[in-house]
Amino acid sequence: MAIKYKAENVAKYIIFLASQKDQEESREGVTNLKLQKVLYLTQAYYLAKVGRPLFCEKIEAWSYGPVVREVYNIYKGNASNPIIQENDQSDIAEEDKEIIKQVWVLFGGYSASKLVDIVHSHLPWRESIVSSDKTISHKSIKGYYSPLLNK
């Protein structure tokens, strides 16, 4: 089955989720650093649960954790400022939005630095950061997260 989405499309939905009003009626948004970690964890969850990638772009092991270069480049102008998008500009099927929401509920409350610590402790990033091409493969992600998420 074909890969459904571009990573930018998935990122737009994550940004939308992060931009929703909370109980204090404020919009926190998400930094590019945090977006990258949640995007990675969303791909990991999808690979483990659905068995195929959610988006097609490769994920690279950078010093602060996994990064989808194409998405990083889109939002790098924000530096460490939050990205806020009040309207859902993604084009994602409802069943996939539900999966992305599940990941956001699990990890959205963590700070970017805590998410960096989390992914740094996981084998796919640790193995890829020392490899020559720095790519975190779908096989590595699926192999690591499937046993954890399918107990």
N, C-alpha and C positions, 0 to 999 in steps of 0.2 A: 504494500500500500504506500502511496506517495506521502511525502512529508507535507503537512498541511500549510504551514505558515512561514513567513519571514520572521526573524527574531525581532525586528523593529515593530512588527504588529503585536507580538506578545508583550514587548516592553511597553507599548502604548497602553495596553490593558492593565499592566502592573502599575503604571504611573496613575492611571485613572483610579484604581483601587486605593492607592496611597493618598490620593487627593480628596477622598471622601471626608465629609465632616464627621468629627468624632463627637463625643458627648459634650465637649466644651465648645462645639461649633467652630473649631479651627481646622484649617487644612494644612497638614504637615508636609505632604508631598514626599518625595524620595530623592536622595542624592544619586548621582551616577554610580558611585561606589556601591551603595546598597542595592541599587537596581541591578547591577551586574551579578551580585551574589544571589539575589532572588531569582533572576533569570536562569542562572545555572541550576539552582535547586529545583526550579520548575521543570527544566529539561530532565533533570535526574529523576524527579518524581514521575514524570510522564514515561520515560524510558522504562522505569521499574514496574509501573502499574499497567501501562498500555502496551508496552513492548516495542515501541518505535519512537523516533524523535518527534518532538512537537514542532521544532523549527530546524531549518537546514544549515544555518551558518555554524562554523566550527567555534569551539570554545577553547581559548588559550589560557595557559597557566602563566599569570603575571605575578609579580611580587606580592600584591595585595589580594591575590586569589584569582578565581576564574573570571575571564572577560570575553565577551563577544565583541570583537574589534569594531564591527560595523555599527553596533549600537553605541559603543563607547564614543566613537567619532561623532555621532549625531549629537550627543549630549555633553561632550567635553567642554563646551563653552560655558556650561553652568558651573564649572569647577566644583566646589563642595557645597554649592547652594542647592536647595531642594528644587526638584522639577515638579510643577503642578499642572495638571490637566483636568479641568472640572468636567469635561464631557468625554464620554467613551468614544475615542476615535479609532478603535480597533475594529477589525472585521474578523471576528472569531465566533465559531459556533457555540451555542449555549452550553453544550455538554463539556466543551473544552474550557469555557469560562469558569465553570464550576470547579474543575480541577485546579485551575490557576488560583481561584479564590481559596481553595483548601490550602495550597502552599502559602499564600499570603497570610491566612489566619495562623498558620504554624510559625512563620518566620518574620512577618511584617512588624511585629512588636520589638524585634531585636534591633539594636543599633548597628550601623555599618561595621564598626570595629568588632563587635561580637560576632557578626556574620563572617568576617574575615577569619577570626579565630576558629570558628566552627569549620569552615571549608578547608582551612590549613591543616586541620586534624584529620581530614578524610584522605584516603589513599589515592583517588584519582588525581587530585591536585599535587599531592606529595610526589607521586611518580612522574607526573608530567613536567613539573617545574625543573627537574634535573635532566629531562630528555632534550635532544637536540632541536626538535621542532616546536616544543612546548604545547602541542595540541593535546587536549583531553579528549580521548576517543569515546564514541558512543559505547563501544564494547567495555571499556574500563568503567564508565559511569554505570552502565546497566549491571555489570558484574558486581560492583560494590554495593549499589543501593537496592537491588532486587531482594537479596536475602534480608536486608534490614526492614524493608517496607512490606514484604509479603510473608511475614511470620504467621 
